[in-house]
Amino acid sequence: MRNPFLAGAAVVMTVAALAACGSSADGNGPAAAGAQRPAASGPSVPGPSAATPTPAAPTAPATEEPAVPGPSAPPAKAEGPRTPSGEITPATGTFTKRQKEYLADRVPKGMDPAAVLQTGQETCDKLRYLVKADRDTAVGAIATQEIPDVPAAVAGLCPQHQDLVDEAAYTYVDGAHTGKALRPGVYRSASPTTHCSWQIEGAGGKELASGTSDTGKSRKITIPKSARTFTSTGCYAWLPEGAKG
């Protein structure tokens, strides 16, 4: 099972969906450009793939706030014909300079640019509420790409979260990491499952360290300079202690 904290995070994220309209107060949301918000289902809280899947939420009425898009959201850059930057205008109102910069090369020909902007703003909304609940889980969700297109959304719409993106760049997600991908340092697990295990190997496959945890609580490990392979299963993500571990 997931860390019990994530149950609370789910409640926080539900509030995030209901409060997403508040993002327009920052001047970055589609509402600031006079855009209409389409209806969508409620948001899901990111977590490790080992978590028990939850049933999909029913489609919300048109009066409810849209969900933050999942991993299947549109790519950061539009594919196929794109609307030239000079022609990107909302149905009503105007876009800010920052919004226009974010939308450049992201609006497919014929698509409402406000809808593309909304996707980026909802990514920022999800980050904003998740980091209030648990910062480590927010960083892990960026590293595992469970929240899509975060670097672009943060750079263009919510730069106050750049520190999360920077930390995620030095985070190890579940899987095997070898060679130049290994960085010596101290790491802590973020939102591990109760089936978290890890192994550190040196030259020739010699085991340097290994361990398991069934508590669902964060653990700390040290990856030495002599490490050649680091493998993690069920631990979700390992965040560096310090800027780069």
N, C-alpha and C positions, 0 to 999 in steps of 0.2 A: 504493500500500500504506500501511497505518497505520504510525505511529511504532513502531520495533522494540520500544520499551519495553512496548507493550501486550501483547506476547506474554508478557512476564514478569508483567504485571498479571493476565493470565488465570490464571496459576498461583496468584497471591495470592488471587484471588477463589474459586478452587476450595477453597483452604484455608479461606476465609471460610465457605463452606457447611458444611464439616465441623466448624468451630468455632462455628457459630451457637448451639449449645446453651449456649455460655459466656455468652450474653447474659442468661441467667436469673440470673447472679451479680450483675447490676446491679439486680435487683429489678424490672425492667421487662418481662421476657419472659414469654410465656405459661406457661412452666414454673413461674415464680414463683407463678402463680395456679392451679397444678395442672392446666393445660391439656395436652392431647395434641397433638403436632406431626404433621400429616398428611404423607404422602410427596409428593415433587415432584421435578422434574428439577433438575440442577445449575445454578448461576447463570451469567449471561453478563456479560462486561465491557463497560461502555458505551463507545461510540466514535462517530466521525462516520459519517454515512450512506453515505459513499463507500467505506467499508471492504468488503472481500470478505466476503459472508455465509458463516457457518459452519453446517454441518448441525445440526439440532436434536438436543439430547442425548436419549438414551432415558430413559424414565421410570425413576426410581430405585426400588429395593426399599423396602418400608415401613420398613426399619431405618435408611435414610439420612436426612440432614437435608434440610429443604425448601429450594428455591431462593428467591432474592430475586425478587419479582415484576417482570415487565417492564412496558413502557408500557401493556399491556392490563389492568393490575391494576384492582380496583374503584375508583370515584371516592372522593375524600377524604370526602365526605358521602354517606351512604346515600340512595338514591333509593327512593321509595315509602314504605310504612309502616315506621316505625322503632320499635325497642324503647325505651320511656321510660328515662331515665337511672336512675331508682330501681329498675328491674327488671333492670338489667344485672349479672348475677352469673355467675361461672364454675361449671362442673359440680362442681368441688371447690376448696377453699381460698377465698381472697379476692383481690380486686384492690386495688392500692395506690391512693391518692388521685390520683396522676398518671395511672395507667392508666385510672381511671374518667373523668377529664377528657378524655383522648384519645379514649375510646370514645363519648363523648356525641355523639349524632346520627350515628354511624357504623355502628351495628349494625342491619341490616335485620331486620324482624320474622321470628322463627323461626330466625335464624342464631346459631350459637355465637359469643358475643362473643370467646372466646379465639382463634378463627380470624381475626377482624378485628384483634385485638391483635397476632397473629403477623405479619400483613402489615406493620404499622408497625414492629415490632421488627426484621424482616428488612431493611427499608429502612435502619434505623440500623446494622445489622450490615454491610451492603454498603458504606455510607459509611465506617464505621470501618476496614474492611480496605483499601478503595480509597485512602483518604487516607494510609494508611501507605505504600502503594506509590508514589503520585504525587498530591500535593495538587491540582495544576492540573487533572489529569484528573477528579478528584472534583468540583471546582467546575464544570468544563465539563459533566459529566454532569447536574448539578443544573440548570444554565442551559438545556440542551437538553431537559430533562425525560425523559432516558433512565432515570433513577431516579425513579419516580413518587411523588407525594405527599410529597416531602421536607420542605417547610416545616412541614406539620402534624406529621409524625413527629418532626422535630427539636424543635419547640416542646413537644410532649407527652412524648416518650420519651428523646431524646438531645440536650438543650440544649447540650452541650459542642461540638456541631457548628454552632452558630448562626453562627459567623464564616464558614463555607462558604456558607451560605444568603445572608448579607449580601453577600458578594463576587459571588455568582452574579447578584444583582439588578443589578449594574453591568457584566455581561459581555455581549459581542456574540456571538451564534451566527452560523453561516453564513446568508447571506441579505442583503437590502437593508434598510438602516436610514436613515430620513430625519427631517427636522424636529426636533421636541422630543426624539425618541428618541436624538439624537446628543449626546454629552458629550465636550468637548475633554479631551485627556489622552494619556498614553502607555499602550499596551496590548501584551500579549505573547500569541502564539498558544499554545494548549494542545493538544498531541497532534495537530498538523497532518498531513495526508496528504502524499504526494509530488506532489500536484497542487494545492497551495495558491496562491491568487491573491487579490488585493484591489485595490480602487480607491476613492479618496476624491475627491469632486467638490464644487465650490463653487457659487456662484450661477450660474445659466444653464447648468449642466452642465459648467462648466470643470473640467478635471482638475487636481487639486492634488497628487496622489501616486498611485502604483500600483506593484505589484510581484508577483513570483511566487517560489515556493520549491519545489524538487524534492528537498530533502534530508530532509524529514520532521522537521526540527529546529525548535525554537521561534524565532520572529522577533519583533522589536519594531517598532511603528509609532507615529506621533504623529498624532492627529486634531486639527487646528487649530480655532480658534473659527470660522473662516470656512467650515468644512465644512458641506455641506447634505445630502450622501448618502455613506454608507459601504457598500460591497458586498464581501462575502467569499464565496469558494467553496473548498471542500476544506480549509479551515483549522480546522474544527470549532468553535472558540470563541476569543474574544479576551478575556483577563482584564486588569483594570485594574492598573496599577502604582500602588500606594498604595490608600487606602480607596475612592476613587471615580474613579480614573484621573488 
